[in-house]
Amino acid sequence: MKTNRRTVLAGLGAVTTGMAANVPAAVDAAPESGQRLTVSSPDGKTTLELLVPASRGEHPRWAARHGDAVMLDPSQMALVLADGRRLGPDAKFLGSDIIPIDGTWQPPYGIAARYDGKANQLEARFEDRRSRIRFAIRLLAHDDGIACRFALLSAPKRIVRLGGEHIEFRMPVGTRVWSSRDEGEYAVSAAGRIAPVPHPELTASTDKGALADTPALAQTPSGLAMLLCESDRLHYPRMMFAPGADEQTMVSRLMHFPGRATGYSGPGDTHAAPVFAVEVPFTTPWRVIMVADRTAALIGKAGLVPTLATPDRLASDDWIRPGRAFRIRKPYSNAGAMEGIAFAHERKLDYIEFDAHWYGDGTDPSEATRPIDGLDIEGIVAAAREKGLGTIVYVDRVPAMRQLDNIVATYRKWGIAGIKFGFIWEGRQEDVDWIYDLVKTCGDNQLLVNLHDNLRPAGLERTLPNYLALEGVRGNEQFPTARHNVTLPFTRALSGPIDYTICYDHYMNKTTNAHQLAMAAVYYNPLTFLYWYDAPAKYRTGAWPALRWFDECPTTWDETRAIGGEPGEHVVIARRSGKRWFLGAMTNEEARTIKVPLAFLGEGKWQASVFADGTRMEKPRLTQVHISQREVDAATAITIEMQPSGGQAILFERLG
């Protein structure tokens, strides 16, 4: 067993590295059909139930409550075999265990210095009468949410062919669900009426129908907020959501096609894969529901997704360095690279990045180990290193498929720090496997990875922590609305890193400059790109004092506090790095005034450097940043005023 600084002593006296290493307790239930098995979170607030079928033909069903409020009404559960038959309705109940877990760990980077892994797990075992496949349903209750998964325990044949799964999420009547597809806008509907409008250019090749990507946000009439997503997706297709049998219900649906596989991505086999094979024993990914009494409180629970994932599989991870990056843009030249290095160094950044077309003949599919004529990439890497900067380079999916071994060997020789892979396909089991192998190969060669295009997180950043960032978001490449930007913190951003590519003072921005500043604290991304559409020449004249916020704002955190907000309305988040706090606030197209108590600061006096919206201008992007300083303490309630599509960023530094 690998031991490192993330290893902790489990509550039962064993050593574990996370949720994947469970120690069973001898708590057997009598194997009787028709019974109701229960498991509760360590704090006792959340209760999960498994309803064992009373007769043949019935599905096992799961249900959940948080306090006195219903999370899930009884919802069917089944795996689907290749022939369409379901594992679950025709199964004999064999028995169950309650398994206490202490998978608490210290991530190499994250939204907090320590992630709570204490949970209780119910494992109920069954045997399918027809196929003789033995399987388990595992329900996990954590203080931050619940999760379920299937485990194939044994089978007459070592290989089992699957055709999908059928896991329902039957929520209370009146529940509102926020859902999105590809990089489209978020839509609000009943659970059984999800049909988000997809981005028309990104959906041509992928699964058709009323489908939504993970994660989805649900708000129940009783006030509960739930984020539905997945974790530990290994050797298994990506999950989507489909409308269920009634207005209350969504159901899991596995992808048959890769996402965004035509138009942008070059050649490749885009065949449908509705059936896939696994080797027994095998566990499916976790289907996760974070839960909170108010929507903003979900923000502090985002560590649940990596906590449920398989622990670190890299031989070492002490070389991994999160940070902020500046993109060097076309036309590429040695002189332009040196300008980018000087700018990145001046702005206290950590990386420079060469984006598409820096190699070969300047086309995406060309030779990724030969720079374009006149570009001295090895000299540039060395010059950047002298300034304390790492170098990241873009590689398209096509050369990555053809020549990955040669790429990683060459880049290690050059001293490259990481690779941003573009137009990556994700969806089918084979796509998920290819991504895993890609990231693992890079990790074994001490290369950081950032994946772009139609991807969704599922905790792989814990299993392979060189996987610092991924896109899968309608970010600033498309200059979204402020309403969209303040929906993301409660949806896509909660399931994993979000590479939004932040801009500043850009003529196509639909928001104020302070709104853009605040993103650096609001959106969690260990590899944050700043000044996405900028060139160093833009900042050669003028003082640009507001850029101090970007200079100081880190990308990973020791503590995260959700202050307030609602999807599509506004958000306020405070995050601590070392002895400093960084607060980001953003609003939609409405002006907003919010009073924020500063109790999270703790003892002592603090200096607050405030980067706020200035005088309202006709177009939000023309609203300048007003900078001020004041002394505050934990008893202070600071007033945040934001213009339409505005924001505010505040740096707190202890005095004395």
QUIPEQUI-V594107 format. One record per residue. SS is DSSP state (hx for helix, st for strand, lp for the rest). PHI is phi in degrees with one decimal (none if undefined). OMEGA is omega in whole degrees, 0 to 359 (none if undefined). Layout:
# QUIPEQUI-V594107
SS&PHI&OMEGA, SS&PHI&OMEGA
This chain:
# QUIPEQUI-V594107
lp&none&178, lp&-72.2&174, lp&-119.9&178, lp&-157.3&187, lp&-71.5&177, lp&-93.0&180, lp&-80.8&180, st&-130.7&175, st&-77.4&178, lp&-76.8&184, lp&-64.4&181, lp&-92.8&177, lp&91.1&176, lp&-93.0&177, st&-106.7&180, st&-138.1&176, lp&-110.6&177, lp&151.9&185, lp&-64.9&182, lp&-79.0&180, lp&-113.5&187, lp&-101.9&178, lp&-112.9&184, lp&-71.8&173, lp&-105.7&183, lp&-82.0&180, lp&-127.0&184, lp&-89.7&174, st&-98.8&177, lp&-62.9&184, lp&-76.4&180, lp&-115.7&175, lp&-68.5&176, lp&85.3&181, lp&-88.3&181, st&-112.6&179, st&-95.5&184, st&-130.1&173, st&-147.0&183, st&-121.1&176, lp&-67.1&180, lp&-55.1&179, lp&-82.8&177, lp&76.3&186, lp&-84.1&183, st&-113.1&182, st&-124.9&176, st&-110.1&177, st&-126.7&169, st&-119.1&179, st&-95.4&181, lp&-74.1&182, lp&-55.6&179, lp&-83.4&181, lp&-149.3&181, lp&-64.2&182, lp&97.3&178, lp&-85.3&175, lp&-81.6&160, st&-60.3&180, st&-133.5&176, st&-116.2&180, st&-147.5&184, st&-152.3&175, st&-132.8&173, st&-123.5&190, lp&63.5&179, lp&-92.3&187, st&-101.9&179, st&-79.1&169, st&-92.1&180, st&-129.7&164, st&-75.3&182, st&-48.8&188, st&-130.8&184, st&-66.9&178, st&-137.4&176, st&-166.3&163, st&-94.0&181, st&-109.9&177, st&-78.0&184, lp&-60.3&181, lp&-85.8&178, lp&94.7&180, lp&-76.5&184, st&-100.6&170, st&-84.9&182, lp&148.0&184, lp&-67.5&182, lp&-117.1&186, st&-117.4&175, st&-92.9&179, st&-77.7&184, st&-106.4&182, st&145.1&184, st&-150.7&174, st&-134.0&165, st&-107.0&187, st&-120.7&173, st&-77.8&185, st&-129.5&166, st&-126.1&179, lp&-104.6&179, lp&-61.2&185, st&-151.1&177, lp&-110.1&183, lp&-73.3&175, lp&-66.0&174, lp&-162.6&180, lp&167.5&178, lp&-92.2&178, lp&-156.1&180, lp&-76.3&184, lp&-145.1&179, st&-111.2&180, lp&-74.6&179, lp&-115.4&179, st&-74.4&181, st&-160.8&173, st&-122.9&183, st&-121.3&172, st&-99.4&173, st&-117.0&177, st&-113.3&186, st&-107.5&183, st&-138.4&169, st&-130.2&176, st&-72.4&188, lp&-64.8&185, lp&-85.9&184, lp&-88.4&184, lp&65.1&174, lp&-78.5&173, st&-95.9&183, st&-143.6&177, st&-126.9&167, st&-105.4&180, st&-112.8&176, st&-113.7&184, st&-119.6&179, st&-115.6&181, st&-119.6&179, lp&-61.0&182, lp&-97.1&181, st&164.3&182, st&-128.9&178, st&-157.0&175, st&-138.7&175, st&-157.5&173, st&-103.9&172, st&-128.8&173, st&-84.9&188, st&-92.1&179, st&-159.6&180, lp&-157.5&178, lp&-57.6&176, lp&-115.8&184, lp&-65.2&182, st&-102.3&176, st&-115.7&178, st&-96.9&183, st&-114.2&177, st&-118.2&178, st&133.8&179, st&-152.5&179, st&-137.2&177, st&-116.9&182, st&-90.2&172, st&-126.1&185, st&-98.5&188, lp&-98.1&183, lp&-57.9&176, lp&-56.7&180, lp&93.9&178, lp&-65.4&175, st&-101.8&181, st&-119.1&174, st&-98.1&183, st&-136.5&182, lp&-146.5&179, lp&-133.1&181, lp&55.5&177, lp&-112.6&179, lp&-77.9&179, lp&-72.8&176, lp&-81.9&177, st&-117.1&179, st&-113.3&184, st&-156.5&166, lp&-70.1&184, hx&-57.4&182, hx&-86.5&181, hx&-122.7&182, lp&-63.5&176, lp&-161.9&183, lp&-61.5&181, lp&-77.9&182, lp&-78.7&171, lp&-68.2&190, lp&-61.9&183, lp&-84.0&189, lp&-106.1&189, lp&-113.5&187, lp&-60.5&187, lp&-100.9&192, lp&-103.1&186, lp&-62.1&183, lp&-97.7&175, lp&117.4&181, lp&-79.8&184, st&-121.7&178, st&-128.5&176, st&-80.6&169, lp&-79.9&353, lp&-87.3&172, st&-121.3&178, st&-102.4&178, st&-121.4&175, st&-123.6&184, lp&-89.3&179, lp&-59.6&180, lp&-80.5&177, lp&106.0&178, lp&-69.3&171, st&-116.2&182, st&-135.2&173, st&-111.0&182, st&-102.0&185, st&-156.1&179, st&-137.8&178, st&-145.4&176, lp&64.7&178, lp&-83.5&180, lp&-126.0&177, lp&54.3&187, lp&-158.2&180, lp&-65.1&178, lp&-73.1&180, st&-89.3&166, st&-124.5&174, st&-113.5&174, st&-124.5&174, st&-61.3&179, lp&-90.4&187, lp&-76.6&179, lp&-143.5&186, lp&-65.4&183, lp&-84.9&199, st&-118.7&162, st&-108.6&181, st&-137.9&178, st&-69.1&179, st&-145.4&183, st&-83.5&183, lp&-72.3&177, lp&-100.0&183, lp&-125.9&171, lp&-77.2&176, lp&-80.7&177, lp&46.1&185, lp&-106.1&175, lp&-136.2&176, lp&88.7&184, lp&-118.7&200, lp&-100.9&180, lp&77.7&184, lp&-70.3&177, lp&163.3&182, lp&-90.8&183, lp&-103.8&182, lp&-60.6&174, lp&-75.5&178, lp&-134.0&180, lp&-73.6&180, lp&-122.6&179, st&-145.9&186, st&-119.3&174, st&-132.6&179, st&-101.7&181, lp&-80.4&4, lp&-77.7&184, st&-153.7&174, st&-118.4&177, lp&-79.2&175, lp&-62.8&172, st&-72.3&167, st&-98.1&195, st&-109.9&171, st&-130.5&169, st&-72.4&182, st&-141.5&178, st&-152.7&180, lp&-77.6&173, lp&-142.6&189, hx&-59.9&184, hx&-61.3&182, hx&-66.2&176, hx&-62.5&186, hx&-59.9&180, hx&-77.7&183, hx&-104.2&186, lp&-65.6&176, hx&-69.3&181, hx&-63.9&183, hx&-62.6&176, hx&-66.6&179, hx&-62.5&180, lp&-82.0&183, lp&-83.1&177, lp&-59.7&181, lp&-62.4&185, lp&-47.4&178, lp&-106.8&178, lp&-78.4&179, lp&-64.9&176, lp&-152.3&177, lp&-136.5&182, lp&-72.8&178, lp&-87.4&186, lp&-75.4&184, lp&-129.8&172, lp&-64.3&178, st&168.0&183, st&-112.9&187, st&-127.5&175, st&-119.3&182, st&-87.4&172, st&-87.2&190, lp&-107.7&176, lp&-64.9&355, lp&-75.1&184, lp&-77.4&175, lp&-156.8&177, hx&-62.9&180, hx&-64.9&178, hx&-64.4&178, hx&-64.6&179, hx&-64.8&174, hx&-62.3&179, hx&-63.3&178, hx&-63.3&181, hx&-62.8&180, hx&-65.1&180, hx&-61.3&178, hx&-66.5&180, hx&-61.7&183, lp&-91.6&175, lp&60.9&179, lp&-82.3&186, lp&-114.1&185, st&-142.4&161, st&-109.2&181, st&-139.5&171, st&-93.6&184, lp&-90.0&189, lp&-55.2&169, lp&77.5&176, lp&-84.9&187, st&-122.2&174, lp&58.9&179, lp&-93.9&178, lp&87.4&175, lp&-109.4&184, lp&-57.7&186, lp&-79.0&188, lp&-78.2&187, lp&-65.8&188, lp&-87.3&178, lp&-112.0&177, lp&-128.1&178, st&-62.1&174, lp&-59.8&184, lp&-56.5&176, lp&89.5&182, lp&-99.8&181, lp&-89.2&187, hx&-65.8&180, hx&-66.6&177, hx&-66.4&179, hx&-66.4&179, hx&-60.1&180, hx&-66.7&179, hx&-65.4&178, hx&-65.6&181, hx&-61.7&178, hx&-61.8&178, lp&-95.3&180, lp&78.8&183, lp&-108.4&170, st&-88.8&180, st&-118.0&177, st&-114.3&179, st&-127.6&178, st&-83.8&173, st&-138.4&178, st&-74.4&181, hx&-57.4&187, hx&-65.7&176, hx&-64.5&177, hx&-63.1&177, hx&-72.0&186, hx&-82.3&195, hx&-142.4&186, hx&-60.8&182, hx&-60.1&179, hx&-67.8&179, hx&-62.3&184, hx&-67.3&178, hx&-65.3&180, hx&-66.6&183, hx&-67.9&175, hx&-63.7&178, hx&-62.6&180, hx&-72.7&185, lp&91.0&178, lp&-64.0&182, lp&-90.6&184, st&-168.3&182, st&-128.6&169, st&-100.8&179, st&-90.8&183, st&-113.1&178, lp&57.3&182, lp&-79.3&177, lp&-90.5&174, lp&-140.8&179, lp&162.7&182, lp&-73.4&177, hx&-56.0&182, hx&-66.0&177, hx&-69.9&178, hx&-62.6&178, hx&-64.0&181, hx&-64.0&177, hx&-61.9&179, hx&-58.1&181, hx&-63.5&178, hx&-60.2&183, hx&-67.7&180, hx&-64.1&178, hx&-60.1&178, hx&-63.9&180, hx&-62.9&178, hx&-65.2&179, lp&-107.0&176, lp&54.6&175, lp&-119.5&174, st&-70.5&182, st&-133.2&169, st&-129.0&181, st&-105.8&181, lp&-120.4&176, lp&102.1&196, lp&-81.0&179, lp&-121.4&175, lp&-137.7&184, lp&-72.8&176, lp&-152.1&175, lp&85.2&181, hx&-63.8&178, hx&-66.0&172, hx&-82.2&182, hx&-66.0&179, lp&-129.3&190, lp&-71.0&169, lp&-75.0&177, st&-84.0&189, st&-78.6&191, st&-150.4&173, st&-151.3&182, lp&-89.9&181, lp&62.0&183, lp&-156.1&171, lp&-80.3&186, lp&-102.4&189, lp&-73.8&169, lp&-63.4&181, lp&-110.8&177, lp&47.6&183, lp&-70.9&177, lp&-79.3&175, hx&-62.0&179, hx&-60.0&176, hx&-62.8&183, hx&-61.0&180, hx&-92.2&168, hx&-89.0&184, hx&-56.7&181, lp&-60.9&182, lp&-105.3&184, lp&-131.1&186, hx&-53.1&185, hx&-68.4&182, hx&-81.0&185, lp&-95.4&178, lp&164.5&181, lp&-51.6&187, lp&-135.0&183, lp&-86.8&186, lp&-85.3&183, lp&56.9&187, lp&-70.4&175, lp&-109.7&175, lp&-143.7&175, lp&51.0&181, lp&-104.6&186, lp&-67.6&179, lp&-99.2&177, lp&-61.9&175, lp&-99.2&184, lp&-129.2&175, lp&-76.1&178, hx&-66.4&178, hx&-65.3&175, hx&-59.1&179, hx&-66.4&177, hx&-58.9&185, hx&-61.3&181, hx&-55.5&184, hx&-62.4&176, hx&-97.7&184, hx&-73.6&181, lp&-91.8&178, lp&-89.1&176, lp&-153.5&183, lp&-60.1&177, st&-121.2&187, st&-92.8&174, st&-91.2&178, st&-115.0&177, lp&55.9&193, lp&-56.6&182, lp&-101.6&186, lp&-96.7&169, lp&-121.0&181, hx&-54.5&183, hx&-58.7&181, hx&-58.7&188, hx&-103.6&180, lp&-74.4&178, lp&-116.0&181, lp&90.1&185, lp&-88.1&179, lp&52.0&184, hx&-65.8&182, hx&-67.0&181, hx&-68.2&176, hx&-56.8&178, hx&-58.8&177, hx&-63.0&180, hx&-57.9&189, hx&-97.8&190, lp&-74.0&179, lp&-78.8&182, lp&-117.3&176, lp&-132.4&198, lp&-138.2&174, lp&-92.2&183, st&-161.0&177, st&-128.4&177, st&-122.9&174, st&-83.5&182, st&-87.6&181, st&178.4&176, st&137.6&175, st&-143.4&181, lp&-60.0&180, lp&79.1&183, lp&-112.2&180, st&-163.9&177, st&-152.1&174, st&-137.5&181, st&-132.8&173, st&-116.7&180, st&-133.8&181, st&-108.4&170, st&-128.2&184, lp&62.2&183, lp&-100.0&182, st&-116.3&176, st&-112.2&178, st&-125.0&182, st&-115.5&176, st&-120.7&178, st&-131.6&180, st&-140.8&177, st&-125.7&177, lp&-81.5&183, lp&-75.8&177, lp&-102.8&171, lp&-63.8&186, st&-151.6&174, st&-120.9&184, st&-131.4&174, st&-100.3&185, st&-118.0&172, st&-66.0&184, lp&-105.5&181, hx&-59.2&182, hx&-65.6&182, hx&-67.2&183, lp&81.8&189, lp&-71.3&171, lp&94.0&177, lp&-99.6&184, st&-131.7&170, st&-98.9&178, st&-101.2&172, st&-97.0&190, st&-106.0&176, st&-112.6&192, st&-117.5&171, st&-63.0&174, lp&-86.9&181, lp&-61.3&182, lp&-63.8&177, lp&-111.4&183, lp&-59.8&176, lp&-108.8&184, hx&-53.6&184, hx&-64.4&179, hx&-88.4&179, lp&-71.0&183, lp&-79.4&179, st&-91.5&175, st&-100.3&184, st&-110.3&178, st&-146.1&177, st&-133.4&176, st&-153.2&177, st&-93.4&182, st&-138.6&170, lp&-146.7&186, lp&-65.4&179, lp&-85.7&182, lp&-75.8&168, st&-115.9&185, st&-89.8&180, st&-97.3&180, st&-106.1&178, st&-110.2&182, st&-125.7&175, lp&-75.9&175, lp&-53.6&184, lp&58.7&187, lp&-105.7&181, st&-171.2&177, st&-157.0&177, st&-126.4&182, st&-132.6&174, st&-103.4&179, st&-108.0&179, st&-126.0&184, st&-68.7&177, lp&-93.0&176, lp&81.6&none
